[in-house]
Amino acid sequence: MLHLVMGGRVADPQSLEFVDLSAIDLVGVFNSYAEAEDAWRASAQRTVDDAEMKYVVIHLHRLLEPDRLAKFG
């Protein structure tokens, strides 16, 4: 299962509205959630003092195979 870790500056720290899509930090694509979470933690920790920087884990497998979720719950 693929997971994407990315981040960037957001307009509001409680949203996912990224201010400058050309400046998105694409951390990487990972085979497991555990690997993605480790990468997310490292990236988020680097920018912990900047409230407008946000990193997220995106479950690519859910986007690529949405029907699979319906079958398995």
N, CA and C atoms as an extended XYZ file, in Angstrom:
219
Properties=species:S:1:pos:R:3:atomname:S:1:resname:S:1:resid:I:1 pbc="F F F"
N         0.844       -1.177        0.000 N   MET     1
C         0.000        0.000        0.000 CA  MET     1
C         0.887        1.238        0.000 C   MET     1
N         0.577        2.170       -0.865 N   LEU     2
C         1.407        3.361       -1.027 CA  LEU     2
C         0.893        4.534       -0.196 C   LEU     2
N         1.852        5.257        0.372 N   HIS     3
C         1.549        6.446        1.168 CA  HIS     3
C         2.488        7.565        0.744 C   HIS     3
N         1.928        8.749        0.510 N   LEU     4
C         2.691        9.928        0.125 CA  LEU     4
C         2.810       10.849        1.333 C   LEU     4
N         4.017       11.348        1.574 N   VAL     5
C         4.228       12.350        2.627 CA  VAL     5
C         4.624       13.646        1.940 C   VAL     5
N         3.886       14.703        2.268 N   MET     6
C         4.156       16.011        1.676 CA  MET     6
C         3.799       17.090        2.680 C   MET     6
N         4.279       18.283        2.398 N   GLY     7
C         3.956       19.387        3.282 CA  GLY     7
C         4.247       20.718        2.649 C   GLY     7
N         3.846       21.749        3.355 N   GLY     8
C         4.073       23.104        2.873 CA  GLY     8
C         3.389       24.111        3.767 C   GLY     8
N         3.471       25.334        3.357 N   ARG     9
C         2.877       26.441        4.117 CA  ARG     9
C         1.372       26.471        3.850 C   ARG     9
N         0.594       26.580        4.927 N   VAL    10
C        -0.864       26.620        4.821 CA  VAL    10
C        -1.389       28.000        5.204 C   VAL    10
N        -2.553       28.351        4.655 N   ALA    11
C        -3.166       29.648        4.948 CA  ALA    11
C        -3.637       29.715        6.400 C   ALA    11
N        -4.125       28.597        6.902 N   ASP    12
C        -4.627       28.503        8.274 CA  ASP    12
C        -4.139       27.175        8.843 C   ASP    12
N        -3.493       27.181       10.000 N   PRO    13
C        -2.951       25.941       10.561 CA  PRO    13
C        -3.987       24.843       10.797 C   PRO    13
N        -5.263       25.195       10.816 N   GLN    14
C        -6.307       24.190       10.999 CA  GLN    14
C        -6.898       23.707        9.683 C   GLN    14
N        -6.286       24.109        8.564 N   SER    15
C        -6.800       23.703        7.254 CA  SER    15
C        -5.716       22.977        6.460 C   SER    15
N        -6.103       22.508        5.301 N   LEU    16
C        -5.158       21.895        4.371 CA  LEU    16
C        -5.050       22.725        3.095 C   LEU    16
N        -5.321       24.021        3.196 N   GLU    17
C        -5.222       24.918        2.049 CA  GLU    17
C        -3.771       25.407        1.946 C   GLU    17
N        -3.026       24.779        1.043 N   PHE    18
C        -1.622       25.136        0.868 CA  PHE    18
C        -1.513       26.439        0.091 C   PHE    18
N        -0.658       27.331        0.554 N   VAL    19
C        -0.527       28.680        0.006 CA  VAL    19
C         0.143       28.663       -1.369 C   VAL    19
N         1.229       27.929       -1.526 N   ASP    20
C         2.003       27.944       -2.767 CA  ASP    20
C         2.290       26.514       -3.206 C   ASP    20
N         1.480       26.025       -4.128 N   LEU    21
C         1.629       24.634       -4.574 CA  LEU    21
C         2.979       24.365       -5.232 C   LEU    21
N         3.604       25.396       -5.780 N   SER    22
C         4.913       25.194       -6.410 CA  SER    22
C         6.014       24.989       -5.366 C   SER    22
N         5.711       25.298       -4.110 N   ALA    23
C         6.705       25.152       -3.042 CA  ALA    23
C         6.426       23.947       -2.137 C   ALA    23
N         5.530       23.057       -2.552 N   ILE    24
C         5.218       21.862       -1.760 CA  ILE    24
C         6.476       21.013       -1.618 C   ILE    24
N         6.719       20.541       -0.410 N   ASP    25
C         7.834       19.647       -0.128 CA  ASP    25
C         7.332       18.210       -0.260 C   ASP    25
N         7.714       17.541       -1.352 N   LEU    26
C         7.347       16.145       -1.550 CA  LEU    26
C         8.406       15.289       -0.871 C   LEU    26
N         8.090       14.796        0.299 N   VAL    27
C         9.043       14.032        1.101 CA  VAL    27
C         9.289       12.678        0.464 C   VAL    27
N         8.239       12.004        0.015 N   GLY    28
C         8.421       10.716       -0.642 CA  GLY    28
C         7.184        9.852       -0.613 C   GLY    28
N         7.308        8.710       -1.308 N   VAL    29
C         6.257        7.699       -1.349 CA  VAL    29
C         6.799        6.475       -0.624 C   VAL    29
N         5.966        5.900        0.241 N   PHE    30
C         6.412        4.820        1.115 CA  PHE    30
C         5.484        3.619        0.991 C   PHE    30
N         6.049        2.421        1.196 N   ASN    31
C         5.300        1.164        1.061 CA  ASN    31
C         4.401        0.866        2.254 C   ASN    31
N         4.699        1.426        3.398 N   SER    32
C         3.888        1.135        4.578 CA  SER    32
C         3.562        2.429        5.314 C   SER    32
N         2.489        2.355        6.092 N   TYR    33
C         2.112        3.516        6.880 CA  TYR    33
C         3.187        3.836        7.918 C   TYR    33
N         3.795        2.809        8.477 N   ALA    34
C         4.838        3.018        9.497 CA  ALA    34
C         6.005        3.817        8.930 C   ALA    34
N         6.438        3.470        7.718 N   GLU    35
C         7.532        4.223        7.077 CA  GLU    35
C         7.098        5.658        6.806 C   GLU    35
N         5.877        5.823        6.314 N   ALA    36
C         5.355        7.161        6.020 CA  ALA    36
C         5.240        7.988        7.293 C   ALA    36
N         4.798        7.362        8.364 N   GLU    37
C         4.666        8.077        9.628 CA  GLU    37
C         6.028        8.533       10.152 C   GLU    37
N         7.035        7.693       10.013 N   ASP    38
C         8.392        8.084       10.427 CA  ASP    38
C         8.871        9.298        9.636 C   ASP    38
N         8.635        9.291        8.319 N   ALA    39
C         9.044       10.409        7.462 CA  ALA    39
C         8.244       11.663        7.806 C   ALA    39
N         6.953       11.484        8.063 N   TRP    40
C         6.103       12.608        8.445 CA  TRP    40
C         6.601       13.235        9.752 C   TRP    40
N         6.875       12.392       10.765 N   ARG    41
C         7.359       12.893       12.052 CA  ARG    41
C         8.657       13.682       11.906 C   ARG    41
N         9.581       13.144       11.128 N   ALA    42
C        10.871       13.815       10.931 CA  ALA    42
C        10.668       15.176       10.271 C   ALA    42
N         9.825       15.224        9.256 N   SER    43
C         9.579       16.485        8.544 CA  SER    43
C         8.837       17.477        9.423 C   SER    43
N         7.817       17.015       10.116 N   ALA    44
C         7.042       17.899       10.989 CA  ALA    44
C         7.908       18.418       12.138 C   ALA    44
N         8.772       17.572       12.666 N   GLN    45
C         9.641       17.982       13.771 CA  GLN    45
C        10.615       19.088       13.341 C   GLN    45
N        11.086       19.000       12.083 N   ARG    46
C        12.003       20.024       11.564 CA  ARG    46
C        11.360       21.402       11.543 C   ARG    46
N        10.044       21.451       11.391 N   THR    47
C         9.341       22.733       11.246 CA  THR    47
C         8.392       22.993       12.415 C   THR    47
N         8.625       22.363       13.546 N   VAL    48
C         7.712       22.435       14.680 CA  VAL    48
C         7.493       23.872       15.170 C   VAL    48
N         8.450       24.744       15.005 N   ASP    49
C         8.313       26.125       15.480 CA  ASP    49
C         7.580       27.036       14.500 C   ASP    49
N         7.205       26.520       13.338 N   ASP    50
C         6.513       27.312       12.318 CA  ASP    50
C         5.081       26.794       12.187 C   ASP    50
N         4.137       27.483       12.822 N   ALA    51
C         2.741       27.027       12.859 CA  ALA    51
C         2.085       26.970       11.486 C   ALA    51
N         2.640       27.668       10.510 N   GLU    52
C         2.028       27.677        9.181 CA  GLU    52
C         2.560       26.572        8.267 C   GLU    52
N         3.484       25.759        8.777 N   MET    53
C         3.989       24.619        8.005 CA  MET    53
C         3.260       23.368        8.455 C   MET    53
N         2.764       22.607        7.489 N   LYS    54
C         2.013       21.400        7.813 CA  LYS    54
C         2.454       20.275        6.900 C   LYS    54
N         2.667       19.098        7.482 N   TYR    55
C         2.994       17.887        6.734 CA  TYR    55
C         1.865       16.888        6.924 C   TYR    55
N         1.578       16.127        5.882 N   VAL    56
C         0.479       15.167        5.914 CA  VAL    56
C         0.906       13.846        5.276 C   VAL    56
N         0.198       12.791        5.670 N   VAL    57
C         0.344       11.475        5.042 CA  VAL    57
C        -0.913       11.254        4.209 C   VAL    57
N        -0.737       10.973        2.938 N   ILE    58
C        -1.857       10.716        2.034 CA  ILE    58
C        -1.834        9.243        1.671 C   ILE    58
N        -2.944        8.579        1.868 N   HIS    59
C        -3.065        7.154        1.578 CA  HIS    59
C        -3.344        6.989        0.075 C   HIS    59
N        -2.291        6.902       -0.714 N   LEU    60
C        -2.447        6.815       -2.167 CA  LEU    60
C        -3.243        5.591       -2.583 C   LEU    60
N        -3.096        4.494       -1.859 N   HIS    61
C        -3.823        3.278       -2.224 CA  HIS    61
C        -5.337        3.503       -2.167 C   HIS    61
N        -5.789        4.384       -1.300 N   ARG    62
C        -7.227        4.685       -1.227 CA  ARG    62
C        -7.691        5.481       -2.441 C   ARG    62
N        -6.806        6.308       -2.979 N   LEU    63
C        -7.148        7.079       -4.174 CA  LEU    63
C        -7.062        6.222       -5.431 C   LEU    63
N        -6.096        5.316       -5.455 N   LEU    64
C        -5.868        4.494       -6.636 CA  LEU    64
C        -6.856        3.344       -6.751 C   LEU    64
N        -7.346        2.834       -5.625 N   GLU    65
C        -8.274        1.708       -5.630 CA  GLU    65
C        -9.458        1.967       -4.698 C   GLU    65
N       -10.295        2.967       -4.992 N   PRO    66
C       -11.389        3.298       -4.083 CA  PRO    66
C       -12.394        2.150       -3.925 C   PRO    66
N       -12.572        1.324       -4.955 N   ASP    67
C       -13.519        0.211       -4.864 CA  ASP    67
C       -13.056       -0.845       -3.883 C   ASP    67
N       -11.750       -0.960       -3.712 N   ARG    68
C       -11.209       -1.952       -2.791 CA  ARG    68
C       -11.660       -1.669       -1.363 C   ARG    68
N       -11.753       -0.398       -0.995 N   LEU    69
C       -12.221       -0.028        0.352 CA  LEU    69
C       -13.672       -0.448        0.561 C   LEU    69
N       -14.487       -0.290       -0.457 N   ALA    70
C       -15.892       -0.653       -0.341 CA  ALA    70
C       -16.050       -2.156       -0.101 C   ALA    70
N       -15.176       -2.953       -0.701 N   LYS    71
C       -15.252       -4.405       -0.555 CA  LYS    71
C       -14.784       -4.881        0.811 C   LYS    71
N       -13.737       -4.219        1.341 N   PHE    72
C       -13.129       -4.701        2.572 CA  PHE    72
C       -13.421       -3.854        3.790 C   PHE    72
N       -14.127       -2.744        3.604 N   GLY    73
C       -14.513       -1.908        4.745 CA  GLY    73
C       -13.498       -0.999        5.211 C   GLY    73
